[in-house]
Amino acid sequence: MVREESSGNSKYLKADLLDVIEIPEEGVAVMLFTTEEWDDKVLPIRIDITASFSIKKALGLVTFHRPLTHDLLVDLINSSMP
């Protein structure tokens, strides 16, 4: 799961998305990332609550009654590729 990639002198770890937690009263959400190397630690990243909906929809965690604008764009790009 964890992959170190070298780019010059720096190393990057590939982290997995653990959860997206919405905090409606503050209008924000927190994405929690983890890797096997971090044991029980997580990296929280605060995002806008509307972005959390789009991320959850892209991951298939929520459904919506109609496609969103970026869904239509993705479909358009995929349909034009051979």
Secondary structure, 3 states (H helix, E strand, C coil): CCCEEEECCEEEECCEEEEEEEEHHHCEEEEEEECHHHCCCCEEEEEEHHHHHHHHHHCCCCCCCCCCHHHHHHHHHHHHCC
